[in-house]
Amino acid sequence: MTTTPVPSSSLARRDFLKTVGLATASAAVAAPALSFAQESGQTLTVAFVGCAHIHTPQFVGMLKRRPDVKVKGVWDHDQARAEKRARELGTQTIPDAKSVWDDPAINAVVICSETNRHRDLVLPAAAAKKHMFVEKPLGITAAESYEMAEAIAKNNLLFTTGYFMRTQPQNLFLKEQIAAGAFGKITRVRGSNCHSGSLGGWFDTEWRWMADPKIAGVGGFGDLGTHSLDILMWLLGDVEAITADIKVVTGRYGDCDESGEALIKFKSGVTATLAAGWVDVLDPVTIQISGTEGHAVKFGNDLYFKSKKVEGADGGDPWRKLPKAPKLPLDQFLNAVAGQKDQPLVTPREAAARVAVMEAAYKAAKTGTWAKPA
């Protein structure tokens, strides 16, 4: 099978979002190769539960491109929104969420509601033993996120969330090289994920809730920062403590934060910085790793890599020996539900841990101190 990776630069992401109604890059991919379910002759029956998130158009497109998936219906507390997505998917609206949980024909659910509604959807979905894709972040607080993670794990359910950066070949390569010791002792890491959403008014209308921390849980720093935080934790492990400076810049969305920078101490001893926000006109360097025997920097879609331990890795030209990109998270999830083994799904515990670290970052920004994740 072949896949097309999501563009890694913020410039590519921003340009794509403008052209396809604020979806991410996979929405523009042509019809993919046969999925596992198609190859095995299986059909999956899913329901779309909540369709408020900015990535909803992308997921609708992905589901429509899979003839092995039947979307039985769409539920959202906003009836007009549910009807819009149901029309796009060629299906019906569902009058209440309980009808989804009570339907034995539904194998799995895609939850893209507002973040403050996740808990009230995830817990009954877990009790009904529905496998679930839940858009990031998992919850508003660490406490409710760990509660959801425990319920999902207790019921032995398949789960993942939308951390698509794990599918980028450059990040996969960096994970391999860290494990192989190609960097020697890692001394510093920088992660960045920024775009111009506030400057461009991306959240003025349909997606306005995402710029309301009471509903989304976070503002610009947490919204984009959770993706790069996931990569940093995926590469470096658990966080010991974090401090941050998070601020409003334009005031376009009231007191919703739009930019931030964090300093993170990992339990492994590595120190990293994390930048994220909605007020950057460019964000070309999305990750940088420095060590006593190696260095890597991702500039746009190109990775420059130098290591004393890897032949040809002189850092002069873009490194082309990269692993194959896996499917995007939603396709991984659907294939796993169909029975395909060894899909690289994000675990519920991982998703909750990212919420805990982000919660600590916001606490540290308010108090001007270091904070430990719950």
DRENVEXLUM-964984 format. One record per residue (C-alpha): residue number from 1; y, x, z. Coordinates in Angstrom, 1 decimal. Example, Ala and Ser with C-alpha at 12.3 -4.5 7.8 and 13.67 -1.06 7.14 Angstrom:
% DRENVEXLUM-964984
(1 (-4.5 12.3 7.8))
(2 (-1.1 13.7 7.1))
This chain:
% DRENVEXLUM-964984
(1 (0.0 0.0 0.0))
(2 (3.6 1.1 -0.6))
(3 (6.7 0.2 1.4))
(4 (10.4 0.8 1.0))
(5 (12.1 2.2 4.2))
(6 (15.2 0.7 5.6))
(7 (18.3 2.8 4.7))
(8 (19.1 4.9 7.7))
(9 (22.8 5.5 7.3))
(10 (25.3 3.1 8.7))
(11 (27.2 3.1 5.4))
(12 (24.1 1.9 3.6))
(13 (23.4 -0.7 6.2))
(14 (26.9 -2.0 6.2))
(15 (27.1 -2.2 2.4))
(16 (23.7 -4.0 2.3))
(17 (24.8 -6.5 5.0))
(18 (27.8 -7.4 3.0))
(19 (25.7 -8.1 -0.1))
(20 (22.9 -10.2 1.4))
(21 (24.6 -12.2 4.1))
(22 (24.3 -9.8 7.0))
(23 (20.5 -9.1 6.6))
(24 (19.0 -5.7 6.9))
(25 (17.7 -3.6 4.1))
(26 (14.2 -5.0 3.8))
(27 (15.6 -8.3 2.5))
(28 (16.3 -6.7 -0.8))
(29 (12.8 -5.3 -1.3))
(30 (10.8 -6.7 -4.1))
(31 (7.5 -8.5 -3.5))
(32 (5.4 -6.2 -1.4))
(33 (1.8 -5.1 -2.0))
(34 (-0.9 -7.4 -0.7))
(35 (-0.8 -7.9 3.1))
(36 (-3.9 -7.5 5.2))
(37 (-4.2 -11.2 5.6))
(38 (-4.2 -11.7 1.9))
(39 (-6.8 -9.0 1.3))
(40 (-9.1 -10.6 4.0))
(41 (-8.6 -14.1 2.7))
(42 (-7.0 -15.3 5.9))
(43 (-4.0 -17.6 6.3))
(44 (-1.6 -17.4 9.3))
(45 (0.2 -20.4 10.6))
(46 (3.5 -19.6 12.3))
(47 (6.5 -21.4 13.6))
(48 (10.1 -20.2 13.6))
(49 (11.5 -20.8 17.1))
(50 (15.2 -20.3 17.3))
(51 (17.1 -19.0 14.3))
(52 (20.4 -17.9 15.7))
(53 (20.1 -14.1 15.3))
(54 (21.9 -12.2 12.6))
(55 (18.6 -10.9 11.2))
(56 (17.3 -14.5 10.6))
(57 (18.0 -14.4 6.9))
(58 (16.0 -11.2 6.6))
(59 (13.0 -12.7 8.4))
(60 (13.1 -15.9 6.4))
(61 (13.0 -13.7 3.2))
(62 (10.0 -11.7 4.6))
(63 (8.1 -14.8 5.4))
(64 (8.7 -16.4 2.0))
(65 (7.4 -13.3 0.3))
(66 (4.0 -13.6 2.1))
(67 (1.8 -16.3 0.5))
(68 (-0.8 -15.7 3.2))
(69 (1.7 -17.1 5.8))
(70 (2.3 -20.8 6.3))
(71 (5.4 -21.6 8.3))
(72 (4.6 -25.0 9.8))
(73 (8.1 -25.7 11.0))
(74 (11.4 -24.5 12.5))
(75 (12.8 -25.4 15.8))
(76 (16.3 -24.6 17.1))
(77 (18.5 -26.4 19.7))
(78 (21.1 -26.6 16.9))
(79 (19.6 -29.2 14.6))
(80 (21.8 -28.2 11.6))
(81 (20.7 -24.6 11.9))
(82 (17.1 -25.6 12.1))
(83 (17.4 -27.8 9.0))
(84 (19.1 -25.0 7.0))
(85 (16.3 -22.5 7.7))
(86 (13.6 -25.1 7.2))
(87 (15.0 -25.9 3.7))
(88 (14.9 -22.2 2.9))
(89 (11.3 -21.9 4.0))
(90 (10.2 -25.1 2.4))
(91 (9.0 -26.6 5.6))
(92 (9.9 -29.2 8.3))
(93 (12.0 -29.1 11.4))
(94 (10.2 -29.5 14.7))
(95 (11.8 -31.9 17.2))
(96 (11.2 -29.9 20.4))
(97 (9.8 -26.5 21.4))
(98 (7.0 -28.1 23.4))
(99 (5.5 -29.4 20.1))
(100 (5.1 -25.8 19.1))
(101 (3.4 -24.8 22.3))
(102 (1.1 -27.8 22.1))
(103 (0.0 -27.3 18.5))
(104 (-3.3 -25.4 18.3))
(105 (-2.9 -24.7 14.6))
(106 (0.1 -22.4 15.2))
(107 (-1.2 -18.9 15.6))
(108 (2.1 -17.1 16.3))
(109 (5.9 -17.6 16.7))
(110 (9.0 -15.8 15.5))
(111 (11.7 -16.1 18.2))
(112 (15.2 -15.4 17.0))
(113 (17.2 -17.5 19.4))
(114 (20.3 -16.5 21.3))
(115 (19.2 -13.8 23.9))
(116 (20.0 -16.0 26.9))
(117 (17.4 -18.5 25.6))
(118 (14.6 -15.9 25.2))
(119 (13.1 -16.3 28.7))
(120 (12.8 -20.1 28.4))
(121 (11.0 -19.7 25.1))
(122 (8.9 -16.6 25.7))
(123 (7.3 -17.8 29.0))
(124 (6.0 -21.1 27.7))
(125 (4.9 -19.4 24.5))
(126 (2.9 -16.9 26.6))
(127 (1.4 -19.7 28.6))
(128 (0.4 -21.4 25.4))
(129 (-1.2 -18.2 24.2))
(130 (1.0 -17.8 21.1))
(131 (1.4 -14.3 19.7))
(132 (5.1 -13.6 19.3))
(133 (7.7 -11.6 17.5))
(134 (10.8 -11.6 19.6))
(135 (14.1 -10.2 18.2))
(136 (15.7 -7.5 20.3))
(137 (16.8 -7.3 23.1))
(138 (13.9 -8.9 24.9))
(139 (16.1 -10.4 27.7))
(140 (19.5 -10.4 29.3))
(141 (18.4 -8.5 32.5))
(142 (15.7 -6.0 33.3))
(143 (14.2 -8.5 35.8))
(144 (13.7 -11.3 33.3))
(145 (12.6 -8.8 30.6))
(146 (9.9 -7.4 32.9))
(147 (8.9 -11.0 33.8))
(148 (8.4 -11.8 30.1))
(149 (6.6 -8.6 29.5))
(150 (4.1 -9.3 32.3))
(151 (3.5 -12.8 31.0))
(152 (2.8 -11.5 27.5))
(153 (0.5 -8.8 28.7))
(154 (-1.3 -11.1 31.2))
(155 (-2.3 -13.4 28.4))
(156 (-3.4 -10.5 26.1))
(157 (-1.0 -11.5 23.4))
(158 (0.1 -9.5 20.4))
(159 (3.9 -8.8 20.5))
(160 (6.5 -6.7 18.9))
(161 (10.3 -6.7 18.5))
(162 (12.7 -5.6 15.8))
(163 (13.0 -1.9 16.4))
(164 (12.8 -1.1 12.7))
(165 (14.0 2.5 13.1))
(166 (10.5 3.5 14.1))
(167 (9.5 2.9 10.5))
(168 (11.9 5.4 9.1))
(169 (10.0 8.5 7.8))
(170 (12.5 10.9 9.3))
(171 (12.1 9.5 12.8))
(172 (8.3 9.5 12.4))
(173 (8.5 13.2 11.4))
(174 (10.7 14.1 14.3))
(175 (8.2 12.5 16.7))
(176 (5.3 14.5 15.2))
(177 (7.3 17.8 15.4))
(178 (8.3 17.2 19.0))
(179 (4.7 16.6 19.9))
(180 (3.7 19.7 18.0))
(181 (6.3 21.8 19.9))
(182 (8.3 22.8 16.8))
(183 (11.6 22.6 18.7))
(184 (10.5 24.8 21.6))
(185 (12.3 23.7 24.7))
(186 (14.6 20.8 23.7))
(187 (18.1 21.4 25.1))
(188 (20.1 18.5 23.8))
(189 (19.7 15.3 21.6))
(190 (22.3 13.0 20.1))
(191 (21.7 9.5 18.9))
(192 (24.2 7.3 17.1))
(193 (24.2 3.8 15.6))
(194 (27.6 2.4 14.6))
(195 (29.1 0.1 12.0))
(196 (32.4 -1.6 11.3))
(197 (31.4 -5.2 12.4))
(198 (34.4 -5.8 14.5))
(199 (36.7 -4.3 11.9))
(200 (35.2 -6.5 9.2))
(201 (35.0 -9.7 11.3))
(202 (31.2 -10.0 11.0))
(203 (30.9 -12.1 14.1))
(204 (33.8 -14.5 13.5))
(205 (31.9 -17.5 12.5))
(206 (28.1 -18.1 12.2))
(207 (27.2 -15.2 14.5))
(208 (30.0 -15.5 17.0))
(209 (27.6 -15.8 19.9))
(210 (26.5 -12.2 19.4))
(211 (30.0 -11.1 20.5))
(212 (29.8 -13.2 23.7))
(213 (28.1 -11.1 26.4))
(214 (27.3 -14.2 28.5))
(215 (25.0 -15.3 25.6))
(216 (24.0 -12.0 24.1))
(217 (23.8 -10.1 27.3))
(218 (25.7 -7.2 25.8))
(219 (28.5 -6.4 23.3))
(220 (28.7 -3.9 20.5))
(221 (27.4 -0.9 22.5))
(222 (24.2 -2.7 23.6))
(223 (23.7 -4.6 20.4))
(224 (23.5 -1.5 18.2))
(225 (22.7 1.0 20.9))
(226 (19.4 -0.5 21.8))
(227 (18.0 0.7 18.4))
(228 (19.0 4.3 18.9))
(229 (18.0 4.1 22.6))
(230 (14.5 2.9 21.5))
(231 (14.2 6.0 19.3))
(232 (15.4 8.3 22.0))
(233 (12.9 6.9 24.5))
(234 (10.2 6.8 21.9))
(235 (10.8 10.5 21.3))
(236 (11.6 11.7 24.8))
(237 (10.0 9.3 27.3))
(238 (11.4 7.5 30.3))
(239 (15.0 7.7 31.5))
(240 (15.8 9.1 35.0))
(241 (19.5 8.1 35.0))
(242 (22.4 7.1 32.8))
(243 (26.2 7.0 32.8))
(244 (28.4 5.6 30.1))
(245 (31.9 4.8 29.0))
(246 (31.9 1.3 27.3))
(247 (35.1 -0.3 26.1))
(248 (36.9 -3.0 24.1))
(249 (38.8 -1.5 21.1))
(250 (40.3 -4.2 18.9))
(251 (40.1 -7.2 21.2))
(252 (39.0 -9.3 18.3))
(253 (36.3 -10.8 20.5))
(254 (38.1 -11.0 23.7))
(255 (36.6 -8.9 26.5))
(256 (33.4 -8.2 24.5))
(257 (32.8 -4.5 24.3))
(258 (32.9 -2.9 20.9))
(259 (32.2 0.8 21.4))
(260 (30.5 3.1 23.9))
(261 (29.1 6.5 24.6))
(262 (26.3 7.3 27.2))
(263 (25.0 10.4 28.7))
(264 (21.3 10.1 29.5))
(265 (19.0 12.2 31.8))
(266 (15.3 11.8 30.8))
(267 (12.5 12.4 33.3))
(268 (11.3 15.1 30.9))
(269 (14.4 17.1 31.8))
(270 (16.1 16.6 28.4))
(271 (19.7 15.4 28.3))
(272 (20.9 13.2 25.4))
(273 (24.0 11.3 24.3))
(274 (24.0 7.8 22.8))
(275 (26.9 6.4 20.7))
(276 (27.0 2.9 19.5))
(277 (29.5 0.2 18.5))
(278 (31.2 -2.0 15.9))
(279 (34.4 0.0 15.1))
(280 (33.2 3.0 13.1))
(281 (34.1 3.2 9.4))
(282 (31.3 5.8 8.9))
(283 (28.4 7.0 11.0))
(284 (26.7 9.7 8.9))
(285 (24.9 11.7 11.7))
(286 (22.4 9.3 13.4))
(287 (20.3 11.8 15.2))
(288 (20.4 15.5 16.1))
(289 (17.9 17.5 18.1))
(290 (18.4 21.0 19.3))
(291 (15.8 23.3 20.9))
(292 (15.2 26.9 21.6))
(293 (13.0 27.2 18.5))
(294 (14.2 24.5 16.2))
(295 (16.9 22.1 15.1))
(296 (17.1 18.8 13.2))
(297 (19.9 16.6 12.0))
(298 (19.7 13.4 10.1))
(299 (22.7 13.0 7.8))
(300 (22.6 9.7 5.9))
(301 (19.1 9.5 4.5))
(302 (18.5 13.2 4.5))
(303 (16.9 15.2 7.3))
(304 (17.7 18.9 7.7))
(305 (15.1 20.7 9.7))
(306 (14.8 24.3 10.9))
(307 (11.9 25.7 13.0))
(308 (10.4 29.1 13.6))
(309 (7.0 27.4 13.8))
(310 (7.0 25.5 10.5))
(311 (6.8 27.3 7.2))
(312 (9.7 26.7 4.9))
(313 (11.7 24.9 7.5))
(314 (14.9 26.9 7.1))
(315 (17.4 24.0 7.4))
(316 (19.1 24.8 4.1))
(317 (17.9 21.9 2.0))
(318 (16.8 18.3 2.9))
(319 (13.2 18.3 4.3))
(320 (11.0 16.3 1.9))
(321 (7.6 16.6 3.5))
(322 (7.8 13.3 5.4))
(323 (5.2 10.8 6.5))
(324 (4.7 7.5 4.7))
(325 (6.8 4.7 6.0))
(326 (4.8 1.9 7.7))
(327 (5.6 -1.8 7.2))
(328 (8.6 -3.2 8.9))
(329 (8.0 -4.7 12.4))
(330 (7.6 -8.4 11.4))
(331 (5.0 -7.4 8.7))
(332 (3.2 -5.2 11.2))
(333 (3.1 -8.1 13.7))
(334 (1.7 -10.6 11.1))
(335 (-0.9 -8.1 10.0))
(336 (-1.9 -7.5 13.6))
(337 (-2.3 -11.3 14.2))
(338 (-4.4 -11.4 11.0))
(339 (-6.8 -8.8 12.6))
(340 (-5.6 -5.5 11.3))
(341 (-6.1 -2.8 13.9))
(342 (-3.9 0.1 14.9))
(343 (-0.6 -1.5 14.0))
(344 (2.2 0.5 15.7))
(345 (3.6 -2.5 17.6))
(346 (6.3 -2.1 20.3))
(347 (4.7 -3.1 23.6))
(348 (6.3 -5.7 25.8))
(349 (6.8 -3.1 28.5))
(350 (8.6 -0.8 26.1))
(351 (10.9 -3.6 25.1))
(352 (11.7 -4.4 28.7))
(353 (12.3 -0.8 29.6))
(354 (15.1 -0.6 26.9))
(355 (16.8 -3.6 28.5))
(356 (16.6 -1.9 31.9))
(357 (18.2 1.3 30.6))
(358 (20.9 -0.6 28.8))
(359 (21.6 -2.7 31.9))
(360 (22.0 0.5 33.9))
(361 (24.4 1.9 31.3))
(362 (26.7 -1.1 31.7))
(363 (26.5 -0.9 35.5))
(364 (27.4 2.8 35.3))
(365 (30.3 2.1 33.0))
(366 (31.7 -0.4 35.5))
(367 (31.3 1.8 38.5))
(368 (32.1 5.2 37.0))
(369 (28.8 6.6 38.4))
(370 (25.3 7.4 37.4))
(371 (22.8 4.5 37.5))
(372 (19.0 4.4 37.5))
(373 (17.1 1.8 35.4))
(374 (15.3 -0.9 37.3))
